[in-house]
């Protein structure tokens, strides 16, 4: 339990990407409609085009395996089977699509490996407080580079996600895919945050999965600022991090995090 609020998509685009040809897309951000407790999220989905082979031959066979195009049909009872290679997976469709998004002075990177699956990237900013920085940039520049041999299509959405979390607040998060959910705690002056040497805040994370599920999560605590620790490549470099299965408790010393902290929750690729 760390309720995730999903706002409507601000921008949606379909982009065609050819192999080894970089593409740059400019995506507007409507800062007038952006919630100040949110972060900007770029959602991407890889859609492979069907294989089109101009030299492909279609052969129609009858029920006995004979070439039906060479037969004279004397009645309408002949059962035909059409062999068409367009539905067969291409051995060329290996590789990845590499994504880069420049937003508010910071470069964000991620990689798409799975087809027809959404990947969500919470965009980091150059400001220490992402919530305050969200209104200062009205455009996202997205670079795309594909090493897949076939032409692919990308669906790109710009949306928002609940990002700011308050003291004593309980938030429910739906964890899906292999991307991280991020939250940020920025203390208010009324909290007298960090005024005592042993002042500690407790972050608790509980899984609602049934007991027969064994899906591990990484939970990481870091100071605000870029880059996020939001992938298995860098989550172990966090100031505080651990893997959890059912429940995890993470004490945070206020003097060690004088400006607040971010919370990253990431599904583990391998839960063994």
N, C-alpha and C positions, 0 to 999 in steps of 0.2 A: 504494500500500500504506500506508495509515494506518489482527484478525478482529473484526468488529463482532458483539457478543453481543446477541441479542434475547431478552429474557425474556418470559414469558407476560403477556398483557394482564390488568391488575388489574380494570378496569371497562369494560363496554361498554354503550352506550345508543343507542337510536334515537329521534330527536327530529323532530317535525313542525314546520315553520316556514312561516307564512303571509307573504305579501309585506308589507313595511313594518310588521311587528308584531314588536318585539323579544322575544326569549326568553332566559331565564336558566336555566341548568342547574347543579346542584351535583353534583360528582363526588368521591367519596371516594378517598383515597390510603391504602393500607395500609402505613404506615411500618414496621411490624414485619417485613414481608417484603421491604422495599426494600433492594437491594444498595447499600452505601455508596460504591461506585465508579461508580454509575450516575446518570443524570439522568432526571427525569420527562419523558415525551413524550406529547403529545396527538395522536392520529391522527384525522383527520377525512376523511370521504368524502361528497360531495354526490350524492344520488339524486333525480332529478326524478321526480315522479309522472306516470303516463300522463295524457294530456289527456282529461278527461271533459266532454263537451259534451251537456247534457241535450237540446238542440234538434237534435242530430246525427241525420241520417236515413241509415239503412242501406238500400242498394238492391242487390238481387240480380239479376244479368243472366245470360241464357243465352249460349251460345257465339256467337250472332249479334248480341249487344248488345241484346236485347229484355228488358224488365222481366219477370223470371220470375214475380213475384207476380201478374201479370195473365194468366199463361198457364195452360192446363189441361194438365198433363203426362200424356201417354197411354202413356208407357213410361219405364223407368228409365234410358234412355241419354242424357238431357239433361245436358250439361256446364254447370255453374253456376260463376260467378265472383262472389264477394262483395266489394263495395267498402265498406271500413270505415276511417274517417278516424283511428282511434285510433293507428295506427302512424306517421302522418305527423308530422314534427317541428313543434312550435309555433313560430311566429315571435315569440311572446311570451316565450320562454325565453331572454331576454337579460338581462344583469345579473350581479351577483356576490353572494356571501354573505360578510359581514364577521364575523370571529371575534375575540373578546377573551377572554383567560383571565387571571384574577387568582390568583396562586399565591405564597404566602410573601412578600407585601408588594410584588410587582412585577406590572405589567400587560404582557401579551404580546399582540401583534396579528398577524393574518395574514388573507389573503383567499383564498377558493375560487373558481376560475374554471372548472375542468374537471369534467365529470360522471364518476362511477364511477372516480375516480382518488384514491388516498390522498395526503393531504398530512400530513407529520409536523412538528410544532412542538416543539422542545426548549424547555422552559419555563425561563426565567431566574428567578433569585431575587434578593432584596435583599442576600443575603450575598455577600461577596467570594469565598468558597469554596463553590461550589454543592454539592460532595460532602458537606460538613458540614451544610449547610442543608437537605438533602433530608428529614431526619427531623423537622423543626420545624413542618411544616404538613401536616395530614391531610385537606385539602379543596381542591378547585379549583373556582372559580366561573367558568363559561363563559357569555359573552354572545353571542348570535347575532342578526344582522340581515340580512334578504334583500331585495334589490332586484329579484329575479326575479318576473315577473308571476304565475307559477303557484306553487302550494303545492309545497314540496320536503320531502324527508326527509334527515336527517343521521345518519350513523353515526359515533359518537364512541367511541374507545377510549383508555383511559389505560394506558400501559405504561412500560417502562424501556428505556434504551439505555446501552451502555457509554460512559462519559464521561471517567473519569480515565485518563491515560496516563503511563507511567513513563519514566524516562531509559533509553535504549537499547532501548526496547520497539518492536516492529514490529506494526502493527495493520492488518488488511485491512478495507476499507470498501466496501460496495455502494452506489454512487451511483445514485439513481433519482429520477424526477420533477423538480420544480424547487425542492426544499427542501434546506436545508443539513444537513450532519453536523458536529457540534461535539465537540471534545475539550478537556480542560483539563490542563495540567501545573502541579502545585503542588510546589515543591522541598521535599525533606526536609532536616532539619538536618544530616544526615550528608554532604550534598553540598557544604557550605560555599558555598552558592549566593550569587553576587554578591560574593564576598570579594576578587576581583581586578578591576581597572578594565577590562581587556580580555577578561573572561570571556565566551565566546560559545557558544551552543548552536545546533546546526544541525537544522532541521526539513526533512526531505526527503519529497517526495510524488511517487509514480510511478504512472502509469496503465497498467493491464493491457489496455487496449483494443487491438484489432488496428490495424496501421499504416494501414489504409485508412479508419479512423474519424477524424473531425475534431471531436471533442467537447471543447470548452474547459471548464476549471474555473477558478473564482475560489478562491484560497487567501488567507486573511486571518489575521494574528496580532494579538491585542489583549490588554490587561491583563484579569485576571478581573473580573467584575462586569457589571452590567446597564446598558443593554440590549445584547443580543447584536448583533454585526454579521453577520446571517444572511440577508440578502436583497440583491438587486441595487440596491435603493433606498439601502442604507446601507453596503454592503461597501467601497465606495471611500473611505469615511471612516475606514477602519481605520488603526491605527498602521503596520502593514506589510501590503501586499496586492499581488497580481499575478495575471494570467491565465496559465494554463499549458495545454499540450497533452499532452506526453508525460512530462516530468519537471521538477520545480521544487525549488530549494534556497533556504531562507530562514534566513539567520543571525539569531539573536536575542541581543542584548546583555543580559546578566543585570542590569546596573545600570539599564537602560532599562525593565526589567520586574521590579522588585524582589520582587513577590509571585507570580511565575509568569506564565503566559499561557494564553490560549485559542486554539484552532486551528479555523477555520471552513473547510469545503470545500463549495463551492456550484456546481452545474452552471450554465453560462452559457446564457441563453435564445437568444442569437445567437452562434454560433461563427465567423461570417465575419470 
